Amino acid sequence: MVQKFQSPVRVYKYPFELVMKAYERRFPKCPQMPIVLDCDVIKIESLENGAKTNTTRRCKLAVDAPYIFKKLIGVDFVYFLQHNYLDMSNRTLSIEAVNESFSSRIEIFERCRYYAHPDNAEWTCFDQTATLDIKNFFGFEHSMEKMGMKQYTQTTLKGKEIIEYFINQLEQEGVTHVDRWVPPLDAAKSPTPEQKQHHDILLDGDFIARNLGQLSPMQESKLLELRKMLDGVDDLERVPSYQTILRFLSARDWHVSQAFAMLCDSLQWRKEHRMDSLLEEYTEPAVVVEHFPGGWHHHDKDGRPIYILRLGHMDVKGLLKSLGMEGLLRLALHICEEGIQKINESAERLDKPILNWSLLVDLEGLSMRHLWRPGIKALLYIIETVERNYPETMGRVLVVRAPRVFPIAWTIVSAFIDEHTRSKFLFYGPDCEHMKDGLAQYIDEEIVPDFLGGPCKTMIHEGGLVPKTLYKANSLEDHDDDVTIASPGTATASAEASLAPVALAPMKRLSANHQHDHQNLYKSVDLKPGFSHELLIRNEDPKSVLTWDFDVMRNDLHFTLYRVTQELPEKNDDAVSYFDLQDFVEGTNYFREEPTLICRHKESVQGSHVMHHNDSYLMHWFSPSGAQLNLFYEVLSSVNYKSSMTSLQSAFSSNSSAASSVQSR
């Protein structure tokens, strides 16, 4: 196994000659590098009137490994040979080091360079590369690889610190300047042609700290490795920025080959779809301007641009039927391109690394009807495309006013979101005070949007129903089951597999009273004054989730969820209530699982409940004065349910104030 390492360019803001004076003080050993026990000069030669000096040292290094490991290999220290080639006339020092111990089993080769900065003669640059080739090492090849990586990291971090230490020491001794080398007056003029110095400064430490943040030496090495691999790509119109390269590396957990393949695919995709011209060429359609509830809104406390999406107010069906799949995708990609632009502007304005943006998602008004099949498939396609081409551009996702129907939506969508991205999601229920306290950790109070109780007005549209006059001509009829999305690879097949058990395929109901038709998910129920409507769910899957969504269409009604511990008979007459049974006593054989909710006329009610017990659950609606409701419920298996959602509270939304609650009918 061969491991390659490369450090970025380190810049010392001191002349080359002073750095060389400090470098010599490292030998034969120095306290900052206790692993180096001793260094003996075994050969030294001076050439060209002292302009060049070649030095070979044999260095004794302690084995930085657990005691048992050293016992097994039978050594406490190893030897390395270091060859230094100093050229004072051209102001360069090249260093090569190879292992002498175990050389038949392991090959370690390290090359370092000190040289005058090509743009500032008073500064000195340093770079470092190394390879580790483990052929056979007593069965401890993996352990040796880990130790090699650890040692490279330590020496890289210590190298600059040591030079700075000895420069300070020289300064304390009164040495702040060393004259440049000049040839002796009687030296013969050499006809040697001028050597061209090739110092390819791809990256320096100051650039990393200023633009990319804190990276470990290994991460810096992989960043350089991937950047150099891109030089070999044919027809590459523009080399991606280091910020982009860093994002793709991070998305592939710093596996260079995987990141390279992902980045090359994305660059080809950008070329085919003219993505570099999207910001200039894209014009928002009228339906987006008038009905899309999203937009940019200031910056969070870390300097990230914030994008707000009022998803609960979005007419998913209307937008998809007006824009089409490609139009909706184009809108999402335009937002991503704007995000990259705003990230760069923010980084330049704040003069610090800003690599991603924040998303604030308002879910007020979210209902089961947002899980309309073509809309979900479109959303999954967009997520897949964005994750493939804009990885690690999302720094934080704040989800606010999440109703209890949200676990279903999250379970469906989260399966298609990268695990690292999922960890950036923070959820807040409809409790506004708790939500504002939570948001205050990430957003300055003065920019909290007014619709969340803050003082800041936004330019974001309220959303609402898209008029059917804006629908495309061939989309006026509902063909939910016939819609297909032409996504690359096997994305459609995998999406179907995930969606099937979660309300997007013909559904199997656990109710003893009714089996819903997939073509008509919502059932309409008329309640006479003083009568009830009941649905009995027999649960055989502890920790499965019962979810519901219903609209109160006429008058008020009461809704309660009970848990029943006794076996109940089948009901043949809807006018008869289970509560009419003898010996049916609350606290004995049935229990109130959810407090009774008084549901007002035109309210839309969503909720979910974790069914912890192997009992029956009874959904009970009671109408004091007669009412009509449209209802839908679903049982989500414990396998698919994300238990992190259990803290979300019940939510209400008024049809009159949140038109999106009826948008999918």
C-alpha positions in Angstrom: 0.0 0.0 0.0 1.3 3.4 -1.0 0.4 6.6 0.8 1.2 10.0 -0.7 1.4 13.2 1.4 1.8 16.8 0.3 1.8 20.0 2.4 0.7 23.4 1.1 3.4 26.1 0.7 4.4 27.7 4.0 5.7 31.2 3.9 8.2 32.6 6.3 8.3 36.4 6.3 12.1 36.4 6.6 14.9 36.3 4.1 16.2 33.0 2.9 19.6 33.5 4.5 18.2 34.1 8.0 15.9 31.1 7.6 19.0 29.0 6.8 20.8 30.3 9.8 17.8 29.2 11.9 17.6 25.8 10.1 21.2 24.9 11.0 20.3 25.2 14.7 18.0 22.2 14.4 21.0 19.9 14.4 22.1 17.5 15.8 18.8 17.7 17.8 16.4 20.2 19.2 13.9 20.1 22.1 10.9 20.8 19.9 11.4 17.4 18.1 12.1 14.9 20.8 11.6 12.1 18.4 15.0 13.0 16.8 17.6 11.6 19.2 20.8 12.5 17.3 22.1 13.4 13.8 25.6 12.6 12.7 27.2 14.3 9.6 28.6 11.4 7.5 29.5 13.4 4.4 29.9 17.1 3.5 31.2 18.7 0.3 31.5 22.3 -0.8 31.2 23.1 -4.5 31.6 26.2 -6.8 33.5 28.3 -4.4 31.2 27.7 -1.5 28.0 28.5 -3.4 26.8 25.0 -3.0 27.0 22.6 -0.1 25.9 19.0 0.0 25.5 17.4 3.4 24.5 13.8 4.3 23.4 13.1 7.8 22.5 9.8 9.5 19.6 10.5 12.0 18.5 8.4 14.9 14.8 8.6 15.6 12.8 7.2 18.5 10.0 4.8 17.5 6.8 6.6 18.4 4.7 3.5 18.9 3.1 1.5 21.8 5.5 -0.5 23.9 4.1 -3.8 22.8 4.6 -2.9 19.2 8.2 -2.0 19.8 8.7 -5.2 21.7 7.3 -7.2 18.8 9.5 -5.6 16.1 12.5 -5.7 18.5 13.7 -2.0 18.2 13.3 1.2 20.1 14.7 3.5 17.4 15.3 3.6 13.6 17.8 5.3 11.3 17.1 7.7 8.4 19.5 9.2 5.8 19.0 12.9 5.1 20.6 14.5 2.0 20.7 18.3 1.9 21.5 20.3 -1.2 22.1 23.9 -0.4 22.5 26.4 -3.2 23.2 29.9 -1.8 23.6 31.6 -5.1 20.1 30.5 -6.2 18.8 30.7 -2.6 17.4 27.2 -2.5 17.7 24.2 -0.1 16.5 20.8 -1.3 16.2 18.0 1.3 15.6 14.3 0.7 15.2 11.8 3.4 14.9 8.0 3.2 14.7 5.3 5.8 17.7 3.0 6.4 16.0 0.7 8.9 13.5 -1.9 7.5 14.2 -0.6 4.0 13.3 -3.9 2.4 9.9 -3.9 4.1 9.0 -0.2 4.0 10.1 2.6 1.7 9.8 6.2 3.1 10.8 9.0 0.9 10.4 12.7 1.9 11.4 15.7 -0.1 11.3 19.3 1.3 12.3 22.6 -0.3 13.2 26.0 1.1 13.4 28.8 -1.5 13.1 32.5 -1.9 9.6 33.7 -2.5 9.3 34.4 -6.3 7.2 37.6 -5.7 9.0 38.9 -2.5 12.7 38.3 -2.3 12.6 39.1 1.5 10.4 36.1 2.2 11.1 32.4 2.1 8.8 29.5 1.0 8.7 25.9 2.2 6.9 22.9 0.8 7.0 19.2 1.6 6.0 15.9 0.0 6.3 12.4 1.2 5.5 8.8 0.1 5.0 5.8 2.3 5.2 2.3 0.6 4.6 -0.5 3.0 5.4 -3.8 1.4 5.4 -6.1 4.3 5.8 -5.4 8.0 5.2 -8.5 10.1 1.4 -8.2 9.6 1.3 -4.7 11.0 0.9 -2.9 7.7 -2.2 -1.0 8.7 -0.7 0.1 12.0 2.4 1.3 10.3 0.3 3.3 7.9 -1.6 5.0 10.7 1.7 5.8 12.5 3.2 7.2 9.3 0.2 9.5 8.9 0.5 10.6 12.5 4.2 11.3 12.1 3.7 13.3 9.0 1.1 15.4 10.6 3.3 16.1 13.7 6.4 17.0 11.7 4.4 19.3 9.4 2.9 21.1 12.3 6.2 21.4 14.1 8.3 22.4 11.2 7.3 26.1 10.9 7.1 26.4 14.7 10.8 25.3 15.0 12.1 27.7 12.4 10.2 30.6 14.1 11.6 29.5 17.5 15.2 29.7 16.3 14.7 33.0 14.4 13.4 34.5 17.7 16.5 33.0 19.4 18.8 34.6 16.9 17.0 37.9 17.3 17.5 37.7 21.1 21.2 37.3 20.3 21.2 40.4 18.1 21.2 38.5 14.8 18.4 40.0 12.6 20.1 40.0 9.2 22.4 37.6 7.3 24.2 38.9 4.2 23.4 37.2 0.9 26.1 35.0 -0.5 28.4 36.6 -3.1 31.2 34.8 -5.0 34.8 35.5 -4.1 36.5 38.3 -6.1 39.0 35.9 -7.6 36.4 33.3 -8.5 36.3 32.4 -12.1 33.1 33.3 -14.0 31.1 30.2 -14.7 29.6 29.8 -18.1 26.9 27.6 -16.6 23.6 28.6 -18.2 21.0 30.2 -15.9 18.8 27.6 -14.2 15.1 28.1 -14.4 13.4 27.7 -11.0 10.0 26.1 -11.1 8.2 26.9 -7.9 4.6 26.2 -8.4 2.9 27.8 -5.4 -0.5 26.2 -5.5 -1.5 27.0 -2.0 0.1 28.7 1.0 -0.8 28.5 4.7 -2.0 32.1 4.9 -4.4 31.5 2.0 -5.8 28.4 3.7 -6.4 30.2 7.0 -7.9 33.2 5.3 -10.1 31.4 2.8 -10.6 27.8 3.8 -10.4 27.8 7.6 -8.5 25.4 9.8 -7.4 22.2 8.0 -5.3 19.4 9.3 -2.0 18.7 7.5 -3.5 15.6 6.0 -6.5 17.5 4.7 -4.2 20.1 3.2 -2.3 17.3 1.5 -5.4 15.8 0.0 -6.6 19.2 -1.1 -3.3 19.7 -3.1 -3.4 16.1 -4.4 -6.9 16.6 -5.9 -6.0 20.0 -7.3 -3.0 18.5 -9.1 -5.2 15.7 -10.5 -7.4 18.3 -12.1 -4.4 19.5 -14.2 -4.7 16.2 -16.1 -8.3 16.6 -17.0 -8.8 17.3 -20.8 -11.1 20.1 -21.9 -11.3 21.7 -18.5 -12.5 25.2 -19.3 -11.9 26.6 -15.8 -10.2 25.1 -12.8 -12.6 25.1 -9.8 -11.8 27.2 -6.8 -10.1 25.7 -3.8 -13.4 26.3 -1.9 -15.2 24.1 -4.4 -12.5 21.4 -4.3 -12.7 21.4 -0.5 -16.4 20.9 -0.6 -16.2 17.9 -2.9 -13.4 16.4 -0.7 -15.5 16.9 2.4 -18.5 15.3 0.7 -16.6 12.2 0.0 -15.0 12.0 3.5 -11.6 13.1 2.1 -11.3 10.1 -0.2 -9.4 11.8 -3.1 -10.3 9.3 -5.9 -14.0 9.4 -5.0 -14.0 13.2 -4.8 -12.1 13.4 -8.1 -14.7 11.3 -9.9 -17.6 13.2 -8.3 -16.1 16.6 -9.2 -15.3 15.5 -12.8 -18.9 14.3 -13.3 -20.2 17.6 -11.9 -17.9 19.7 -14.1 -19.2 17.8 -17.1 -22.8 18.4 -16.0 -22.1 22.1 -15.6 -20.7 22.3 -19.1 -23.6 20.4 -20.7 -26.2 22.6 -18.9 -24.3 25.9 -19.2 -24.4 26.4 -15.5 -21.7 29.1 -15.5 -24.2 31.3 -17.4 -27.3 30.6 -15.4 -27.1 33.7 -13.2 -26.9 35.9 -16.3 -29.4 34.0 -18.4 -32.1 33.0 -15.9 -35.3 35.1 -15.7 -37.8 34.2 -13.0 -41.1 33.2 -14.5 -44.2 35.2 -13.4 -45.5 32.3 -11.4 -42.3 32.3 -9.3 -42.4 36.1 -8.8 -46.0 36.0 -7.7 -46.4 32.7 -5.9 -43.0 31.3 -4.8 -42.5 31.8 -1.0 -38.7 31.9 -0.8 -35.9 34.5 -0.9 -32.6 35.7 0.6 -32.7 37.4 4.0 -29.5 38.9 5.6 -26.9 36.7 7.3 -26.6 34.5 10.3 -24.2 35.1 13.2 -21.5 33.2 11.4 -21.8 35.4 8.4 -23.6 32.8 6.2 -26.2 34.2 3.8 -29.7 33.0 4.9 -32.3 31.7 2.5 -35.9 31.5 3.8 -38.4 29.0 2.3 -42.0 29.1 3.6 -42.6 25.5 2.6 -45.9 25.2 4.4 -47.2 28.1 2.3 -46.0 26.7 -1.0 -48.5 25.3 -3.6 -46.3 22.4 -4.6 -48.8 21.1 -7.1 -49.5 24.5 -8.6 -45.9 25.3 -9.1 -45.1 21.9 -10.6 -48.0 22.1 -13.0 -47.0 25.7 -14.0 -43.3 25.3 -14.3 -42.9 21.6 -15.1 -40.2 19.4 -13.6 -37.3 21.1 -15.4 -38.6 24.6 -14.6 -38.8 23.8 -10.9 -35.3 22.2 -11.0 -34.0 25.3 -12.9 -35.4 27.5 -10.1 -33.6 25.4 -7.4 -30.3 25.5 -9.3 -30.6 29.3 -9.7 -31.0 29.6 -5.9 -27.8 27.4 -5.5 -25.8 29.5 -7.9 -27.0 32.7 -6.1 -25.9 31.0 -2.8 -22.4 30.4 -4.1 -22.2 34.1 -5.2 -23.5 35.3 -1.9 -21.1 33.1 0.1 -18.1 34.6 -1.8 -19.4 38.1 -1.3 -19.8 37.5 2.4 -16.3 36.0 2.7 -14.8 39.0 1.0 -16.8 41.5 3.1 -16.0 39.8 6.4 -12.4 38.8 5.4 -12.9 35.3 6.8 -13.7 31.8 5.5 -17.4 31.5 4.6 -18.0 28.2 2.8 -21.8 27.7 2.9 -25.2 29.3 3.5 -28.0 28.7 5.9 -31.6 27.7 5.2 -34.6 28.6 7.3 -37.6 26.5 6.5 -41.0 27.6 7.9 -43.5 24.7 8.0 -46.6 26.5 9.1 -49.4 25.1 7.0 -47.7 21.9 6.1 -50.2 19.0 5.8 -50.3 15.6 4.4 -51.4 17.0 1.1 -47.8 18.3 0.6 -47.0 14.6 0.2 -48.6 14.6 -3.2 -46.8 11.9 -5.2 -45.4 13.9 -8.2 -44.4 16.7 -5.8 -42.4 14.3 -3.6 -40.7 12.7 -6.6 -39.8 16.2 -7.9 -38.4 17.2 -4.6 -36.3 14.0 -4.4 -35.0 14.6 -7.9 -34.0 18.2 -7.0 -32.3 17.0 -3.7 -30.3 14.4 -5.7 -29.2 16.9 -8.3 -28.2 19.5 -5.7 -26.3 17.0 -3.5 -24.4 15.7 -6.5 -23.3 19.1 -7.8 -23.4 21.5 -4.8 -22.1 19.4 -1.9 -21.4 21.0 1.4 -22.9 24.4 0.5 -25.5 24.1 3.2 -24.1 25.1 6.6 -27.2 24.9 8.7 -30.9 24.2 8.2 -33.3 25.7 10.7 -36.8 24.1 10.5 -39.4 26.1 12.4 -43.0 25.7 13.3 -42.9 22.0 12.4 -46.3 20.3 12.9 -46.7 16.8 14.0 -47.4 15.6 10.5 -43.7 16.5 9.8 -42.3 13.1 10.9 -43.7 11.5 7.7 -42.4 14.1 5.4 -39.0 14.0 7.1 -38.8 10.2 7.0 -39.4 10.2 3.3 -37.1 13.0 2.4 -34.2 12.4 4.8 -33.5 9.0 3.3 -32.2 10.9 0.2 -30.2 13.5 2.1 -26.5 12.8 2.8 -25.9 11.8 6.5 -23.5 14.7 7.1 -26.1 17.1 5.7 -28.8 15.6 7.9 -26.8 16.3 11.0 -27.1 20.1 10.1 -30.9 20.1 10.6 -32.3 21.7 13.7 -36.0 21.4 14.4 -38.4 23.7 16.3 -42.1 23.0 16.9 -44.8 25.6 16.8 -44.0 26.9 20.3 -43.0 30.4 19.3 -41.2 31.4 22.5 -39.0 28.2 22.4 -38.5 28.8 18.7 -37.3 32.4 19.1 -34.9 31.4 21.9 -33.5 28.7 19.7 -33.2 31.0 16.6 -31.4 33.6 18.8 -28.4 31.2 19.0 -27.9 31.5 15.2 -29.6 34.7 14.0 -29.4 38.2 15.4 -32.7 39.2 17.1 -33.1 42.3 14.9 -33.3 40.2 11.7 -35.8 37.5 12.9 -38.6 37.7 10.3 -41.8 39.3 11.3 -43.9 36.2 10.5 -41.9 34.4 13.3 -42.6 37.2 15.8 -39.4 39.2 15.0 -39.1 42.9 14.1 -37.7 42.4 10.5 -39.8 42.8 7.4 -39.0 40.4 4.6 -39.5 40.7 0.8 -40.6 37.1 0.6 -43.9 36.3 -1.0 -46.6 34.8 1.1 -47.1 32.0 -1.4 -50.7 30.7 -1.8 -52.6 28.9 -4.5 -51.3 29.2 -8.1 -54.2 30.0 -10.4 -55.0 27.2 -12.8 -54.8 29.7 -15.6 -51.0 29.5 -15.2 -50.9 25.7 -15.5 -49.3 24.3 -18.6 -51.8 23.1 -21.1 -51.0 19.4 -20.7 -51.0 19.4 -16.9 -54.6 20.4 -16.1 -55.6 16.8 -15.5 -54.4 14.9 -12.5 -52.4 11.8 -13.4 -50.5 11.3 -10.2 -49.6 7.7 -10.8 -48.4 8.3 -14.4 -45.9 11.0 -13.6 -42.2 9.9 -14.0 -39.1 11.8 -13.6 -36.2 11.1 -15.9 -33.4 11.2 -13.3 -30.0 9.7 -14.0 -29.1 6.1 -13.0 -31.4 4.2 -10.7 -32.7 7.2 -8.8 -36.3 6.7 -9.8 -36.3 3.1 -8.9 -34.7 3.7 -5.5 -37.2 6.5 -4.9 -40.1 4.2 -5.6 -38.8 1.6 -3.2 -38.6 4.1 -0.4 -41.9 5.9 -1.1 -44.0 2.7 -1.4 -44.4 2.1 2.3 -44.9 5.8 3.2 -48.2 6.9 1.7 -47.1 7.1 -1.9 -48.3 3.7 -3.2 -51.5 1.7 -2.7 -51.9 1.8 1.1 -52.9 -1.0 3.4 -55.0 0.4 6.3 -55.2 -1.1 9.8 -58.7 0.3 10.4 -61.4 -2.2 10.9 -64.0 0.2 9.5 -62.5 1.4 6.2 -59.9 0.7 3.5 -58.9 3.9 1.7 -58.7 4.0 -2.1 -55.3 5.3 -3.3 -57.1 7.5 -5.8 -59.0 9.3 -3.0 -56.8 9.5 0.1 -59.2 11.8 2.0 -62.5 10.5 3.3 -65.5 12.9 3.7 -67.6 12.3 6.8 -70.9 14.0 7.8 -71.6 14.1 11.5 -75.1 14.7 12.8 -75.6 16.8 15.9 -74.5 14.8 19.0 -73.0 11.9 17.0 -69.5 10.6 16.8 -67.2 9.2 14.1 -64.6 6.6 15.3 -61.7 4.8 13.6 -60.2 1.8 15.4 -56.5 1.0 14.7 -55.2 -2.3 16.0 -51.5 -1.9 16.5 -49.1 -4.9 16.3 -46.0 -2.8 15.7 -44.9 -1.0 18.9 -43.3 2.4 18.3 -45.0 2.7 15.0 -46.5 6.2 14.3 -50.2 7.1 13.7 -50.5 10.3 11.7 -53.6 12.2 10.8 -54.7 15.2 8.8 -58.3 16.5 8.7 -60.1 19.7 7.7 -63.2 20.9 9.6 -65.6 22.0 6.8 -68.7 22.9 8.8 -69.2 23.9 12.4 -66.9 22.8 15.3 -66.0 19.4 16.5 -63.9 17.7 19.2 -61.1 15.2 18.5 -59.6 12.8 21.0 -57.2 9.8 20.7 -57.6 6.9 23.1 -55.7 3.7 23.7 -57.9 0.7 24.3 -56.6 -2.4 26.2 -59.6 -4.7 25.8 -60.6 -6.5 22.6 -63.4 -4.5 20.9 -66.1 -6.1 18.7 -66.5 -5.1 15.0 -69.0 -2.3 14.5 -71.6 -2.6 11.9 -73.6 0.6 12.7 -71.7 3.9 12.5 -74.4 5.5 14.6 -73.3 3.3 17.6 -70.3 4.4 19.6 -67.8 2.2 21.4 -68.5 4.4 24.4 -72.0 2.9 24.6 -70.6 -0.4 25.5 -71.1 -1.6 29.1 -68.0 -1.7 31.4 -66.1 0.6 29.0 -64.4 2.7 31.7 -61.7 5.4 31.3 -58.6 4.5 33.3 -59.6 0.8 33.4 -59.8 -0.5 29.8 -59.2 2.7 27.8 -56.9 5.7 28.3 -56.8 9.2 26.9 -53.6 9.3 24.9 -54.1 12.9 23.5 -56.0 15.7 25.2 -59.3 16.6 23.5 -58.9 19.3 20.8 -61.7 21.7 20.0 -61.4 22.1 16.3 -63.0 25.2 14.8 -64.7 25.7 11.5 -62.2 25.9 8.6 -59.3 24.7 10.7 -56.9 22.1 9.3 -55.5 19.8 12.0 -52.4 17.6 11.6 -50.8 15.4 14.2 -48.9 12.2 14.9 -48.6 9.9 17.9 -46.1 7.2 18.7 -48.0 4.0 19.5 -45.8 2.5 22.1 -48.1 -0.3 23.1 -49.4 -3.4 21.5 -53.0 -2.2 22.0 -55.8 -0.7 19.9 -56.0 3.0 19.3 -59.3 4.8 18.8 -59.6 8.1 16.9 -62.8 9.8 18.0 -64.5 12.8 16.5 -67.6 14.3 18.3 -69.9 17.0 16.9 -72.1 18.9 19.3 -74.0 20.6 16.5 -73.3 18.7 13.4 -70.2 19.0 11.2 -68.4 17.8 8.1 -64.7 16.8 7.9 -62.3 15.5 5.3 -59.9 13.1 7.0 -56.8 11.1 6.2 -54.7 9.0 8.4 -51.7 6.7 8.0 -49.7 4.3 10.1 -45.9 4.6 9.7 -43.9 1.5 10.6 -41.4 1.7 13.5 -38.6 0.8 11.0 -39.1 4.0 8.9 -40.0 6.3 11.8 -37.3 8.8 13.0 -37.7 8.9 16.8 -36.0 12.3 17.0 -39.3 13.8 15.9 -41.3 12.8 19.0 -41.0 16.2 20.6 -43.0 18.0 17.9 -46.3 19.4 19.1 -49.8 19.4 17.4 -50.3 22.2 14.9 -53.3 24.1 13.6 -53.6 26.2 10.5 -56.6 28.2 9.3 -57.8 27.6 5.7 -58.7 31.3 5.5 -55.2 32.5 6.4 -53.1 29.7 5.0 -54.4 28.8 1.5 -51.6 26.3 1.1 -53.4 23.9 3.4 -55.9 23.1 0.7 -53.6 23.5 -2.3 -53.4 19.8 -3.3 -57.1 19.0 -3.6 
